[in-house]
Every structure is written in C-alpha cells, then in structure tokens.
Amino acid sequence: MKRLFFGILLAAIVAGGWFLINSSGSSSRLPSKTLTLTFRLPVGYELTRGAPFALDWQALTPDGKRSAPVKVRNFNPLNSPCKFVAVPPTGSVAMILHARLYYCDKTTRMCFQDDFETRVPLVPGTDPVISWVWEIAPKKI
C-alpha cells in the first residue's frame, strides 16, 4: 500500500513539474500574428507565373539578433494578398521577411530572379492581423 501511495505521489510531482515547464515555455511567445502580404512591382513589371517562389521569416530581437528562418509553405505571390500565420518569440521587435521572386520587364521581355528583404515591425498589444504592402524595387542591370 505504501508503494502505491508513493508511486501516485511521485507521478503527481512529475506531472506537476512537466506542467510548469511547458506552461513557462508557452508564455515565452507572442500571440500568433497573421501577416497579409501584398506585393507591388513598378509599372512595366510583372511576376512570372509558374516560377518557384520562396518566402521565409525571422524574428528580430531588440539587440539585432535574428531567429532561425521559418519557411512559409505554399507561398505564391500571384495569389495576392498572401496570408500566413507566424508566432514570434516574446520580445521580438520585428519580423524580417525574405522572398525569392521571379519577375519580367514587360517592355524588354527580360526576366529576372532576385532575393528581397523587408522589415515588418511588431507592436505589442496590436491587432493580430498585420496587413503589409511590400514595394518591390527591381535591381538595376
């Protein structure tokens, strides 16, 4: 009977410790943010249909450190606005977005692939949906 009592007591202690560890880990994150991205290219440029576009994000801390990149699945800037959910760690001041885009100049019919980066500020206590217009500036040849 003593063994059963001590077994139950030990299980309760382990379960309580596990609960405390997991609950403290979940509070180290900001509430999830839904980003709604609209890509805007200059007049005379268009995105290339069927290209393998890529998008990832990193959280930025106040001292300038970046988290590991998180890939956005099923990203297609042709379906604008693009929406995805991100859960940045607590204390993050911004999200850094990296996009690989394929686009063409309508006049010359030349097509390009470039990597672009933008910074989306995170303000605590604001709406969980962030609408962001990303002005894409093609690189000059």
KABEL-V599065 format. One record per residue. N is the residue number from 1. PHI is phi in degrees with one decimal (999 if undefined). D_CENTER is the distance of its C-alpha to the mean C-alpha in Angstrom with 2 decimals. Layout:
N;PHI;D_CENTER  N;PHI;D_CENTER
//
This chain:
1;999;53.61  2;-64.0;52.43  3;-62.3;50.15  4;-62.8;48.54  5;-60.9;48.09  6;-67.3;46.56  7;-63.7;44.30  8;-66.0;42.97  9;-62.3;42.62  10;-63.6;40.74  11;-62.7;38.37  12;-65.2;37.75  13;-65.0;37.01  14;-63.2;34.57  15;-63.5;32.81  16;-62.9;32.68  17;-63.0;31.23  18;-61.8;28.55  19;-62.0;27.68  20;-64.6;27.53  21;-64.2;25.32  22;-70.3;22.78  23;-70.6;22.92  24;-72.2;22.35  25;-69.9;19.25  26;-74.1;17.70  27;-81.7;18.51  28;-87.4;16.57  29;-121.1;13.27  30;-72.5;12.52  31;-59.4;12.78  32;-61.9;9.88  33;-118.7;8.52  34;-101.4;8.77  35;-96.2;7.80  36;-115.1;10.83  37;-103.1;11.11  38;-119.9;14.66  39;-94.8;15.73  40;-126.5;19.12  41;-101.2;21.41  42;-62.9;24.82  43;-56.7;27.91  44;97.0;29.24  45;-118.8;26.00  46;-146.0;24.26  47;-72.8;21.51  48;-86.7;23.11  49;-67.0;23.33  50;82.4;22.85  51;-77.6;21.00  52;-83.5;18.43  53;-65.3;15.33  54;-141.4;12.18  55;-144.4;8.56  56;-140.8;6.14  57;-134.7;4.01  58;-134.4;6.22  59;-84.9;7.59  60;-116.6;10.96  61;-88.0;14.09  62;-59.6;17.17  63;-89.9;19.03  64;90.2;16.66  65;-81.2;15.39  66;-112.2;12.02  67;-78.5;10.54  68;-65.8;10.57  69;-65.2;8.16  70;-117.1;6.19  71;-77.0;7.43  72;-92.1;6.84  73;-79.5;10.40  74;55.1;13.04  75;-78.5;11.55  76;-147.0;14.55  77;-68.2;14.79  78;-72.3;18.36  79;-94.4;17.43  80;-96.0;16.55  81;-79.5;14.89  82;-85.0;11.92  83;-124.4;10.16  84;-154.2;7.33  85;-105.4;6.79  86;-129.8;4.56  87;-124.4;7.31  88;-75.4;7.56  89;-64.5;11.11  90;-58.5;14.02  91;92.5;15.11  92;-67.3;11.89  93;-102.0;12.98  94;-162.4;10.10  95;-115.0;6.69  96;-100.3;7.81  97;-103.0;6.93  98;-120.1;9.42  99;-128.9;11.23  100;-105.2;14.52  101;-120.6;16.70  102;-116.4;20.30  103;-146.6;22.56  104;-128.3;26.30  105;-87.2;28.78  106;-64.9;30.94  107;-73.3;34.03  108;-87.5;34.27  109;62.7;32.44  110;-87.0;30.73  111;-116.0;27.27  112;-137.8;24.64  113;-128.7;21.46  114;-139.9;19.38  115;-103.9;16.15  116;-125.7;14.60  117;-137.6;12.41  118;-143.5;11.67  119;-115.5;11.01  120;-107.3;9.88  121;-67.4;12.01  122;-112.1;11.55  123;-112.1;15.02  124;-59.1;16.14  125;80.2;18.02  126;-94.0;16.74  127;-53.3;15.98  128;-71.0;13.06  129;-108.0;12.48  130;-111.5;11.42  131;-96.5;13.12  132;-132.6;12.51  133;-98.4;15.09  134;-101.0;14.35  135;-79.6;17.85  136;-88.9;18.21  137;-110.5;21.20  138;-58.0;22.76  139;-74.8;24.29  140;-76.1;28.04  141;-86.4;30.27
//
